[in-house]
């Protein structure tokens, strides 16, 4: 199979429509080792840089690890036990949010063969976040602390732009809040001060269509659950 086989994602077509990309994009948890060419990555971030932002502040700063740099970061994540996110995680999930979280978790566990109730296996699967699911690249997205929630919102828009642009080039992605749990280590590695906060990571690369974790697609709630029309 060629390194750029696109059998599980869009063909390399930068003109793919946004509607098509939204319908087709999925969170990839198994990658081939071959790196994405730097020229393709540059095209992805060039597109993502067009993201709109509050007052055009464009607050995102992005560090992309590849090659030896991602291997070193993976090794550091494996040995550094600190879990110190810059941005507080939700204290818990309740109601429909817990139901949706549980549903996608069970879909993943079923796909990779984790038995329900096997806490050790589920914990090991969670730790896959910290080796970036073997992706050859990871982008660390950060925001300035001074902009507060609106800076995070703008970075969320940037993440979506990155994901869709990558999909148009046949590159698979997964946005990972878990990576932000290693914020203290990332600050040390990147020389970021307290004025910059880690928002999330985006692991990306060519998808491995044979990896069992890539066999399912998360469900989406119907529009009627999210949108109210007022005429």
URRA-V265662 format. One record per pair of residues at least 6 apart in sequence whose C-alpha atoms are under 7 Angstrom apart, sorted by the first residue. I is the first residue (numbers start at 1). J is the second residue. Records with the same first field share a line. If there is no record, write none. Layout:
I = J / J
This chain:
3 = 34
4 = 206
6 = 170
7 = 209
8 = 207 / 209
9 = 167 / 170 / 172
10 = 167 / 168 / 170
11 = 169 / 170
12 = 168 / 169 / 170
13 = 168 / 169
14 = 168 / 169
16 = 168
21 = 164 / 167 / 168
25 = 167
26 = 217
27 = 173 / 174
28 = 172 / 173 / 174 / 207 / 214
29 = 133 / 213 / 214
30 = 133 / 134 / 207 / 208 / 211 / 213 / 214
31 = 133 / 134 / 135 / 205 / 206 / 207 / 208
32 = 206 / 207 / 208
33 = 135 / 136
34 = 136
35 = 136 / 205
36 = 205
44 = 162 / 165 / 166
45 = 162
47 = 165
48 = 158 / 161 / 162 / 165
51 = 157 / 158 / 161
53 = 154
54 = 154
59 = 143 / 144 / 151
60 = 141 / 142 / 143 / 155
61 = 141 / 142 / 143
62 = 139 / 140 / 141 / 142
63 = 139 / 140 / 141
64 = 137 / 138 / 139 / 140
65 = 137 / 138 / 139
66 = 136 / 137 / 138
67 = 136
70 = 137
74 = 130 / 131
77 = 130
82 = 182
83 = 181 / 182
84 = 181 / 182 / 183 / 184
85 = 180 / 181 / 182 / 183
86 = 183 / 197 / 198
104 = 218
107 = 216
108 = 213
111 = 212 / 213 / 215 / 216
112 = 212 / 213
114 = 121 / 122
129 = 178 / 179
130 = 179
132 = 203
135 = 203 / 204 / 205
136 = 204 / 205
137 = 203 / 204 / 205
138 = 201 / 202 / 203 / 204
139 = 201 / 202 / 203
140 = 200 / 201 / 202
141 = 198 / 199 / 200 / 201
142 = 196 / 197 / 198 / 199
143 = 151 / 152 / 155 / 196 / 197 / 198 / 199
144 = 151 / 195 / 196 / 197
145 = 195 / 196 / 197
146 = 195
152 = 199
163 = 173
166 = 172
171 = 204 / 205 / 206
172 = 204 / 205 / 206 / 207
173 = 202 / 203 / 204 / 205
174 = 202 / 203 / 204
175 = 200 / 201 / 202 / 203
176 = 200 / 201 / 202
177 = 200 / 201
179 = 200 / 201
180 = 198 / 199 / 200 / 201
183 = 198
187 = 193
